[in-house]
C-alpha cells in the first residue's frame, strides 16, 4: 500500500483542491495508465471471469464514484477523466472529493487482479493500493 500525503490548497474557487507532491502524482499517473492497459487487455484472455469483470465492473456505472460534469462514472471513465486532466488540463490538481474514489478503485482493482491472477498467472501484475493521508504538520515561521 502506498500512502500519499496531501495538503488542502488555498484558492478562491468554491471547490476544495489538494496539493500532492510531484513524485506521488507521477506514481498515481503511472498507476492509472497501468489500470487502463491491464483492463484494456483483459478481453484477450477470453475467460468467463475476465468477461464478467469487464461487463459488471470496469464499464458499469458506479454510484459510489464522484460524478463528472457529464454524469455518473464507471471505473474506466473516472480513471480516464482524471488521467486526461493530469496530462492535458491547465489545472492538474485533484479536488478533495475525488480522493475517496481513487482510493476505493485502487483497492478494488488490487483485489480483482489478485483474484484473477490466482486463476491465470498471465494476469498477475503489480499494482499498489493507494491511501490518502492529509498532511497536518503545523506551520512554522522561519
C-alpha positions in Angstrom: 0.0 0.0 0.0 1.3 3.4 -0.9 0.4 6.3 1.5 0.1 9.6 -0.3 0.1 12.8 1.7 -1.9 15.8 0.5 -2.5 19.3 1.8 -5.5 21.4 1.3 -4.8 24.1 -1.3 -5.9 27.7 -0.6 -7.8 29.0 -3.6 -10.6 31.4 -4.4 -12.6 28.6 -6.0 -15.6 27.1 -4.4 -14.1 23.7 -5.0 -11.5 22.4 -2.5 -8.3 21.4 -4.2 -5.4 19.4 -2.8 -1.7 19.6 -3.3 0.2 16.3 -3.8 4.0 16.2 -4.3 5.3 15.6 -7.8 6.7 12.1 -7.1 3.4 10.9 -5.8 1.5 12.5 -8.7 3.8 10.7 -11.1 3.2 7.5 -9.3 -0.6 7.9 -9.4 -0.4 8.7 -13.1 1.6 5.6 -13.7 -0.9 3.5 -11.8 -3.8 5.0 -13.8 -2.0 4.1 -17.1 -1.3 0.6 -15.7 -5.1 0.2 -14.8 -6.2 1.2 -18.3 -3.7 -1.0 -20.1 -4.3 -4.1 -17.9 -8.1 -3.8 -18.1 -7.8 -3.0 -21.9 -6.0 -6.3 -22.4 -8.3 -8.5 -20.2 -10.6 -9.4 -23.1 -7.7 -11.1 -24.8 -7.7 -13.7 -22.0 -11.2 -14.7 -23.1 -12.3 -16.3 -19.8 -15.6 -16.1 -18.1 -14.1 -14.3 -15.2 -12.4 -11.6 -17.3 -15.6 -11.1 -19.3 -17.6 -10.6 -16.1 -15.0 -8.1 -14.7 -15.2 -6.0 -17.9 -19.0 -6.2 -18.1 -20.0 -6.0 -14.5 -17.2 -3.8 -13.0 -14.9 -1.9 -15.4 -17.6 -0.3 -17.7 -20.5 -0.3 -15.3 -21.7 2.9 -13.7 -20.9 3.1 -10.0 -22.9 5.3 -7.7 -20.0 5.4 -5.2 -17.7 7.2 -7.6 -17.8 11.0 -7.9 -19.9 12.4 -10.7 -18.2 14.1 -13.6 -19.7 17.2 -15.4 -21.1 14.7 -17.8 -22.9 12.5 -15.3 -22.2 9.2 -13.4 -18.8 7.5 -13.8 -17.7 3.9 -14.3 -14.2 2.9 -13.2 -12.9 3.4 -16.8 -14.5 6.8 -17.3 -13.4 8.0 -13.9 -9.7 7.0 -14.3 -9.6 8.2 -17.9 -11.1 11.5 -17.0 -8.6 12.0 -14.1 -5.7 11.0 -16.3 -6.8 13.3 -19.1 -6.9 16.2 -16.6 -3.5 15.3 -15.3 -1.9 15.2 -18.7 -3.8 17.9 -20.7 -5.6 20.4 -18.5 -4.2 23.6 -17.1 -5.3 22.6 -13.5 -3.6 19.3 -12.7 -4.7 19.2 -9.0 -7.3 16.8 -7.7 -10.3 18.0 -5.8 -10.8 16.7 -2.3 -13.9 14.8 -3.4 -12.1 12.5 -5.9 -9.6 11.1 -3.4 -12.1 8.6 -1.8 -13.0 7.4 -5.3 -9.3 6.9 -6.3 -8.6 5.1 -3.1 -11.7 2.9 -3.5 -10.9 2.0 -7.1 -7.2 1.2 -6.3 -8.3 -1.2 -3.6 -11.0 -2.8 -5.8 -8.6 -3.2 -8.7 -5.9 -4.6 -6.5 -8.4 -7.3 -5.2 -9.7 -8.1 -8.7 -6.3 -8.5 -10.1 -5.2 -10.7 -7.2 -8.2 -12.9 -7.7 -7.8 -13.1 -11.5 -4.1 -13.8 -11.1 -4.8 -16.8 -9.0 -6.8 -18.2 -11.9 -4.4 -17.2 -14.6 -0.9 -16.1 -13.8 -0.6 -14.2 -17.1 -3.0 -11.6 -15.5 -0.9 -11.4 -12.3 0.6 -7.9 -12.1 1.9 -5.5 -9.6 -0.4 -2.6 -8.7 -0.4 -0.8 -5.4 -3.3 0.2 -3.3 -3.4 3.9 -2.7 -4.2 5.5 0.6 -4.5 9.3 1.0 -3.5 11.0 4.2 -3.9 14.7 5.0 -0.6 16.3 6.0 -1.5 18.2 9.2 2.0 19.2 10.3 1.9 22.6 11.9 3.1 25.5 10.0 6.3 27.1 11.4 7.7 30.5 10.9 11.4 30.8 9.9 
